[in-house]
Amino acid sequence: MTTFYRSTIAVLISLSLAACGSSDDKKAPVEPEIPVVEPLPPEQITVQIGDSTVKALKESVVINNLEGERTRVELEAFKGIPYATAARFEHSALADITELTDTTAFGDACPQLALTKQSQSEDCLNLNIWRPENTVASADLPVYVFIHGGDFEFGSGADPVVQADNVVAQGANDGQPFIAVSFNYRLGILGSYWLDGSKKPQGGNFGLGDQKRALEWVHNNISAFGGDPAKVTLIGQGAGAMSVGILQQTETDEVISGEYFQRAIMQSNPYGFDYKSYNQAKTYQSKLQAYGDELFGNSAGVSLNELTLEQIMQVQEKALNPLTKIGAWSGLDCIDLDNLVGSGLCFTSKLSAEITPLSNIRPFAPYMDYRPRGGIFEPEVSGYHLKAQPALTELNVPTVLGFNTNDSRTVAFLPSLTSLIPTIIELIKEQNNAPEDPDAAAADIEAWLASQDNLELVKQELMALTADDVEAQIELGDILPSSAYDAITRFFFGLGNSQLIDDVFALTDFFPNSENELTGATGNMAQFNLLTNDMLYSGPARVKAKQTSDMATQSVTLYNFDYQPSFNVWSTSNDATSIDLMAMIKSISCLGKICDGAELPFVFNKPYTVTCNKINPSDADIALMDKLSRLWFSDALFDNYQFNTADDNVLVVNGETIQLETDWDKRKQAGVDPELRGGRLSGLENLGLILGYFD
């Protein structure tokens, strides 16, 4: 309830009390009390699933029915079901449903650095099922399987914001029943670790393998729960959407699209993401090994597989430290002042081996496990799970895909840390290692950062920052008076793609402003965020929808979530640890923006943030939660809002309405430059700039 409404009600109550105390003996009519509907405590039940007798939970939730009335609905939940087993750095094997006995509690989350309410362990390959109460095995209900996001670093199928109890209750109460499934898969080093494909044909994309086993388990067993294995819709958000894009591919040795799932929904899939090549993944594995050697003094090179789980997570923490990611992204980690020749070779190799450095932003995303022949010393590696860049493959099932208006904010925060350069310069000055002139000092920054001692100083400065400090530096563009925007953009998309960036900068909408003035710096930061959104999210999604529409191979719906919630979906605590610093910066970068993940509370009708914090949604939020969640889990989303290239009709969710808008790019995204006046995304596509670095 807004402050305005609370104030109005307070005034009305005051007036009513004043009237009751007047000389008028007439009493105001007493409004009947509206009974409060509360959920009942969970109840343990025994259910027959196939040949097994299983302990499950009967749960109740309170929802708004179609008439807007608060209604209690009962459902059945099966939690923590083991779907596979796996040894470390081995692919998972399907679990047997006949061993299922107790499903009354969520299973462990997969090991991660994020703080979760769940316990964590390597025994984490479990799934959860929600179904309407008293569903029988012969019900043949539609099934929705959700893959959680989290940069392939964190998250769980049991996170509060993606628990499916409310949406399953709505479907049952509305007469449109369905079953929902969520699951965990291995993350971080344990989920994506390079292995020699010539010796291990399935490679090291263990997280992808886990996802396939989860879908295979659902395919084989969901009928025992009342679901129809021929009516499975696969949903993913963020890293989960990236996974759905990969799982759609037929360029794999294990094709599952069409068999294990028949429809797909991808929420904020950055189709412009450049997945690590086989050789990049091999190099990154060497870095991880070096981190382990450095942390634990393994002069003999003890392999990561021999470390304890706690030690592996320490290696992962170092890999995900903001400074480490900046070093890998920019090439700073190549610099060795004692070996300048080696530094040059490292940097040259980096430029020649990568299309872009984008994979360093999500270093534990799946890698390309196929490698073409590269001469007599590099024989072909056939690959298994990921053989082709998803951006260059087709949609193979009816698909809904889309983006949030400011999706890139949670990606572009890393380059925005260059706004800390003045802090670094001050540290250099304190050591008397640099001249007073900032432009001259900038030339020494890379060499200065090559020192581990200096990196530790910067880390201490980062850890000492308050939320207000970070907000000021990110939002106010407190950066060097030289063209930081130019440098950031070239680094972000790869120094080997200079011509593409030159073409982008030639457009009025993205031309670098002078950063001698604060307005120029802030304008450049806004342009950088807009460009990354166009190049990674909205532009590639629209290209993918157009290609599918033109080929008429599958139906496709393209959406834009354009609603600003009353809350920050990335709100988090300011605990002073390195991983929390990154979460804090994400939180700040999303203030007042419609960021990656902003749609999740509305899709699942759950009042939680991505970071598992409870929220108090506004009346407008609640209305959209009730409406969008019903649409998302329905056939109408696929049947009534299909995209076609001629109309450029995009499903726009803006709170007041959820409707198709024709000529969307031209009407909503018209640029200033003549090339972009017919629509910014159309212009960038026509100029060959969207996905241009894959050519």
N, C-alpha and C positions, 0 to 999 in steps of 0.2 A: 504494500500500500504506500503510495507516495506521500511526501510531506504535505502536499496540497490537500489531499483527501483527508489525512489525519487532522489537519487544521480545521477543515470544513466541518468534520464530524464533531470536533471539540466545540466549535462555535455553536452548532445546532444543539448539542447537549446543554451548553450553558444557557441558551435561550429557553430551552424546555424547562430547565430548573427554575429559571426566573419566572416563567409563566406559572409554574406550580406554586410559587410563593406569593402570587399576586392576590388581589381581592376576589378574583374570579373563582368560584367554587367548582367550576367544571374541571374534571381531570382529563388529561390527555390520554387517548386510547393507548393501551399497553400492547406493543407488538409481540406476537407469539415468538418464543425462543426457538431458534433453529437448532435442532439436535446436532451435536458434534459427532461426526463419524470417525472412529478410530480403527486402525488395523488391530487384528487379534494377534496374540503371541504365536510364534511358529509352533507347529505341532508335528512331532515325529510320526510318520506313517510307514506302513509296510506295503510295498508295491511289487507285483509280479512283472518282471521284465524278461521276456523270453522264458528261459528255463530257470532263471535266477530269482530268488526272493531278495529284494533290495530295500534297505532303510532309506527313506527320503524325507523331505520336509513338505508339509502343507503350510503355505504362507498366505497372508492376505495383505493387500495393498489398498489404499484409498485413492481413487482417481476421480476426475470429473467425467461424467458420462456425456453422451451426445447432447443432452439437454442442459448441460452445465451444472448438474447436481452432483454433490459429493456422494460417492458410492463405494462400498467395500466389495472387493472381488477376491475370491480365493483362487489360488493356483498351486501347482506342484513344482518343486525345485529339486534337481539332482546336481549336487555340487562335488567338485574335486574328483571327477571320474578319470582314472588313468587311461589315456588313449594310446600311449606308447611308452617304451622304455629306451634309455640310451646311455651308453658309457661316454665319458668325456672324449671329445674330438672323434666320435663315431656317429654314424647316422642312426636314427631311431628305428625301432622295430615295433610293429603294431601290437597293442595289448589285447588280451582275450577278454571279451565281455563276460564270459562265464565265471570269471573270478570276482565279479562285482558284487559287493555286499553292503557297503555303507556309503551313502552319498549325502550326508547331513552337514558337511562343512567344506568350505573352499579349500583347495589344495594349496601347496606352497607356490609362491611366485618364483619365477626364474631369477637367478642372481643378477643384481643390478645395484648401482650406486644410489639411486633415488630411494628416499625413505618411504616404506610402505607399511600399512597396518598388518599385512600378511607376513608370515615367516617366509624366508627364502631358502632354497636349497637347489641342488642340481637335479633332484627328483621332483621336477616341476611340470612334466608334460601331462597336464590334466585339463579337462574341459567341464563346462557347466551347461545344464539344460533347464530351460523353463518351459512349462506347458500348461494349458488350461486344466483346471481341476477335473478329475474323472475322465481324462482322455483315454480312450481304449486303443489297443494296438492296431485296430483296423481303421482308424480315423483318417489316415492318409492326409494329414495336415501339411500345408506349406511349411518350409523350414528356412530360417534365416541364420546364417553363420557369420559371426563378426570376428574380424582380425584387428586387434588393438594396435594403436600407433605408439609413438615414443622414440622416434629416430633409430630404431633397432637397438636402443640402449636401455630403455626402461618401459614400464607399463605391465598390465596384467589383464586377463579376461575377467577378473573379479573386481577391477577398479569400480568404485561406486557410480561414476558417471556413465558407465557402459553396462551396468547390470540391467537385464532385460525384463525384470518383473513387471514394471509399469506398462510397458508396451504390450506384453503378452496379455496382461489383465484387460487393457483397452480392447485388444482384438477380440478376446472372448466376450466381453460385455457388449461389443458392437455387433456381434454375430459374424465376425470375420476372424475366426480363431487361427492361430499359427503357433509354431514352436520356434524358440530362439536358442542359439548355441553360442558360447564364447569359449576361447581356449588360450592357453599359454604356449609360447614357443621360445627356444633358447635365444638369448640376447648377447650383445657385446662380443667379446673375444670367444665366448663359448658358442655363439651362434653363427659367426662368420670368421673363419680362420683358414688361411690359405694352406692347402695341401697339394702336393705334387700330383697333378691329374694323370700323369703317365703311370703312377704307381697306385693311386687311389682314384679310380674312374669317377666316383660320385663327388669328388672334390670336398671342399670344406664349407659349403653353404648349408650348415646344419639346421639353421632356422627355417630355411625354405623346405628342407626335407621334413622337419617337424610339422609344418603347415600341411604338407601333402598327406602325412600320416593322420593328422586330425581329420582332414576331409575324407580320407579313406574310411576311417573309423565311423564317421557320421553316415557315409554312404552304406556301409555294411550293417549298421546297427540301429539307425534312427527309426526304422519301421517298428521295432520293438517298443518304442516310446510313443508311437502313433503318428510318426512323420512319414512323408513321402520322399524317398531318395531321388525321385525324378522331378521334384519341385524345390530345389535348393537354390537360394539366392545368397551369394557370397558378398559380404560387405566389408570394407576396410576404410580406415581413416588414417591420414598421414603415412607413416611407415606401413600401416596395414593396407592402405590404398596402393602404395607402391608394390606391396606383395601381391595384391589382386591383379595388378597390371602384369606382373611376371607370371603368375599362375594361369593367366589367360593364354599365354603363348603356346603355339604349337611347335616352336623352335626349341624343343627339349626332348630328352630321351624318355620322359615320363609325362605324357600329355594327360591332363586331368580335366580341362575345361570341356564342358558338354557332357561329361560323365559324372564327375563328383559335384559339379555345380552347373546350373543351366542359365543363370542370370548373374549379373554383377553390379555392384554399386561401389564407386570409388570417390571418396570424399577427400579432396585436396591432395591428389596424386601429382607431385611435381614431375610431369612427363619430360620436362627439360633437364632433369637430373642426369648427370653423366656417371654411370656406374664404373667402378674401378675395373681396369683391364686385368687379365691374368697376371701380367708382369708387374703391374702396380700393386696388386694384392700380395704378390711374392715379396716385393720390396717392403711393403708395410708390415708383413709378418717378421721380416728381419728387424724392423724398428721395434716392434713389440718385444722381440727377443732381447734386443739391446737394452730396452727399458728394464726388463727383468734382471739382466746381468748387472745393470747399474744399481738397481734398488737393493739387490740381495748379494752383491759381490760374487756373482757366479763367474769367476774367471775361466772356469772350464766350460761355460756355456750350457748350463743345465736347461733342458727344454721346458717350455711353459707347461707341458703336460705333466711334468714332475713336480710342479709347484702345488702348494695347497690352494684351496679355493680363495682363502683370504689373500694370499699373495697374488693370485691372478687378478683379483679385484683391485689390488694396489697398482698393478701394471695398467689396468683399464683406467683407473683414476688419473694416472699420469698421462695416458693417451688422450683423455678427454679434458685435461686442463686447458682453459682458454688459450694460454700462451703456447702450449704444445700444438693446438689446432691451428693457431695463427702461423706458427713456424712451418707446419706441413703445408698449409694452404698457400703461403707466400713464397716458400723456398728458403726462409731464414734458417731452417734447420740444416740446410746444406753447408752453411758457413762454418769453416774451421780455420781460425787465424793461423794455426800452425801447419796447415796443409791447404794452401790456396789453390794448388793445382787440383787436388781432390775436390775442393769446394766447387771449382769451375766445372769439373766433370759431373759432379752430382747435380748441379743446377742445369747443365745441358741435358743430362739424362732425363731430368724431371720434365723439361719442356718437350723433349722428343717423345716421351712415353705416354703423356697424357693429352687428351683432347682438351679438357679443362681441369682445374684443380677442385671442382665441386665435390668430388667424392671425399675430400678431407673434412667437409662440413658434417657429413654423416659417415664417419670412417668405418662403422660396422654394418653398413648396408651390404647386401649381397654383392659379390663380385662376379665378373664374367669368367666362368670356368672353362670357356673355350678359348684356345689360342691358335691362330693360323700359323702355318709354317713360316719361320723367319730365317731360312737358310739352314745349312747343315748342322749348326749348333743349336737351333731352335726348332725341333720337330713339332708338328701339329699336336695339340692336345684336344681331344674330341669334345670335352665338356659334357655336362649332364643337366644341371638345373637351369642355368642361365647362359645361353649361347649368343643372344643378340640383344642389343640395346632396346628396351621396351618402347622407346620413342619411335623406333623404326619398324615396329611390328603392328599387326592388325588386331582389332577387337574381334573376338571369336564367339561371343555370346551376347544377347541383348544386354545393353549396359547403360547405366546412369553414371555420369561423371561430372564433376564440377569443382568449384573453388570458392573460397571466401574472399571478400573484397581486398583484404590486406594479408593474405596468406604468407607473403614473403617476410613479414616482420620478424617472425621467429627464426628465419634463415639469415636474413641480412644483419642480424644483431652482431654476428661475429666480425664482419668487416667494419662495423660501426665502432668496434673497439679501437680502431686506429685513432679515434677521438682522444685516446689516452696518450697520444704522442707528446703533447705538451708536458704531461706528468713525467714521461721518460726523459725529456730534455732537461727538466729541472733536476732529475737525479744525476744526469750527466754533468750538469753545471756544478752540482754539489761536490762531485769528484774532480772538478777542474779538468775534465777530459774533453770539453767542447767549447767552442766560442759562444759568445752571447747571441750572435745572430741566429735566429731559428732556422733560416734556410740553410746556413752553413752547417748547423748542428744536424740537420736532417741527413746530410751525407754520411754522418758517422753513426747513425742509429743502428743500421744493420750490423755493423761490426761490433758495436757496443753490446747489442743483444746476443751476440754469439757467445758471450761469457756466461757460464752457468751462475756465477756469483751475481752478475747483474740481473739475470732473469729472476733470481730469488728476491732481489730488491724490488723488482717490478711486481712480483707476486705479492709481496708484503703490502705494497701500495694498493694493489687491487683488493686484497682482503680487508684493508682499512676503509675502503669506500663505503659510504652509506648509500641508501636507495636514492636520496636526493642528489648526491654527487653524480651517480651514474645517469640519472635522468637529465641532469643539467648538461652533461657532456654529450649524451646521445641526442637529446632534443634540441639543444642550442647549437650543435655542430661546432663544438670547441676544438677546431682542428687547425693544422698548419695553414699559413697564408698561401702556400703553394697549392697546386691543384690536387688536393687529396682525392677528390671525386674521380678525377681522371685515373689516378693510380689505383684506387680501390676497384673501380670498374674493370680495369685491365687485368688486375690480379684475379678478380672474382671469376671472370670468364676465360682466363688463360692468356698468358703473354704471347702464345702462339696464334691468337685470334685477333691480332691488332687491327687487321683490315675490317673485320666485322664491327669492332668497337669504333673505329674511325667512321664507318657508315652510320652507326647509331648516333654518334656525336654530331654528325652533319645535320641531323634533324633538330629543328627548333625546340621541340619538346624536351630533348635530352642534351642540348648543347651546354657545355660546362659554363657556369656562372663564375665570375671572379669571386674568390674567397677572401679577398681583402676586407670585405664588408660582411657583417653577420648575416644579412639577408641573403647574400649569395651563397654562403655556406649552408644555411638551412634549406635554401632552394635546391641545392645540389643533393643534399641528403634525401629530400622528398623525391627528387628525380631518380635517385639510385633505388629507393624502395619501390617506386612505380616500375622501373625497368626490370628489376628482379622479379616482380610479380608477373609482368607481361611475358618475360622470357622463360620462367620456370613453371608457372602455374596456369594463368588464364589463357595465354597465347597457345601453348602446346595442347591444352585441353580442347580448345576450340578447333585447332587444326585436326586433332584426332576425331572430333565429332563430325567435322566437314568431310574428312576422308571416308568415314563410315557411311555417312549419308549419301555421298556421291557414288560409292560402290554398291549401295543398297544391299550389303551383305548381312547387316544386323540392324535392329532398331536401336536408336541411341537418344538419350535425353541429356541435355547440357544445362546445368544449373549454376546460378550465382547466389550464394548466401550473402545478403547485403543488409542484414539487420544488426544494429549495434545494441548488444545486451546492456542491461543496467549494471552488470558486474564484469569484472575482468576475469576471463576464463583461465588465465595463467597466474592468478594471484597466488602468492606463496609467502612463506616466512623468509626472513633475512638472516638465517643461520649462516655463520661465517665459515663455510667450507667451500672448497673450489667448485664442486658440482652445484652447490646451492647458489654460488655467485652467478653461474650461467643461468640457472632458473630465475634468479632475481632479475637479471638483465632482460630475459625473455618477458617476464612479468611487466617490467617497466616499458619495454618496447611496444607492448600491446595495450597500454593505457589509451582508451578512447579509440581503439582500432578493432576491426573485425578480423581477428587473427586466425591462424591455423588452429583448429579445434573448437572455435567459437560455436559451431553448430551442434556439438555433441550433446549438451544438456537439452537441446530442443529436439534432436532426433530420438533420444532415449527417454525424454520427459523426466529427467533426473536433476534435481537442484544441487548439482555439484560442479566444481571446477575440474579441469584436467588434472590438477595437482591434488585432487581428492578432498578439497575443502568444501564444507557445506555452505550454501548461499541462500539468501532470501530474495527470490526473484520478484520483480515488479508485476503488477497486474498485466501489463503488456507482454512481459516475458512469459507468464503463465498461459496467456491466451495463445501465443505462438507455439509454446511447448505442446499444448493439447492438439493443435491443428497440424503442425508439421510431423509430429511423431505418428499420427494416424496415416498421413499421406505416405510417409517413408516406408512403412510396412504394409504396402498395398499394391495391387496390380495397377492401380491408376497411375502411379508414378512412372511406370514403363509404358502404359497404353495411351495416356491422355496428354502427354507433354513432349512428344517426340520432336527432335530437332531435325530441320532440313536446311540445307545450305542456302536455298533461294530466299527463304524467309528470315534466316538468321534469328530463329525464335528460341530464346533462352528462358528457362524457368527461373524467375527472379523471386527470391524470398526476402521481403523487406519489412515484414512485421504486419503492416496493414493488409497486405495482399500476398498471395502465393499464386502467381499467374505467369503464363507465357507472354513474353514481350518480343514483338517482331522488330527487325532492323536494330537489334540490340546494340551492336558495336557502333553503328553510325549515330544512333540517338544518345547512347550513354557514354561513349568513349571517343568522341570526335577530338582529334588533336589540333594543334595550332599550325604545325607545318603542313604545307600543301599536300605532301605525301600521306598525311595522317588524318586529313579532314573528313574522309569518308569512313573513319573508324580507325582508332590507333592500332588495334590488333590486325585489322585487314591490311593496313599500310605496312606494318612490320613484316607480315607474312609475304606480301607481294614483293617486298624488297629482299626476300630470302634471308631475313635476320632471325626469325623464330626457328629454333632448332638448326640454325645455319652452321653451328660449330660441329654438327655431326656429318656435314658434307665432306 
